[in-house]
Each structure stands twice: as structure tokens, then as C-alpha cells.
């Protein structure tokens, strides 16, 4: 899932601070720009950014 506004791939579950435990699980907040969006509006992530075994190892590609 990526932010629809800036394309950042680091997002967090957004809690509106209401009394509902767990908040609205459909809302995400972008770590880079702070944009709050519904998960249905998320931009698709590029498959090319992750190595083929990233899901298996849990590691992401590093650039040096």
C-alpha cells in the first residue's frame, strides 16, 4: 500500500482519537506527508521495487 498523494510506502493505521477501540481500521496515515486516506484509495506499490524473495526473507533491497 502506498500513499495516493506522494507515493510513500510507509503508512500507519490512523486513530482519530475517538472512544472506539482500535479506531477506524480503514484509515491510514502517510509517514512522509501526513496525508490521511482510506485503504481503498491507496496507490498500488511497484512490484519492481522489491526483490523476488522479499516476502520470504522479510528483507528489502538496500542501496549502497
KAHUBEL-V66205 format. One line per field, one symbol per residue. burial: + if it has 9 or more other C-alpha atoms within 8 Angstrom, else -. A space follows every 10 residues. Layout:
BEGIN
burial: ???
END
This chain:
BEGIN
burial: ++++---+++ +-+++----- --++--++++ +----++++- -++------+ ---+------ ----
END
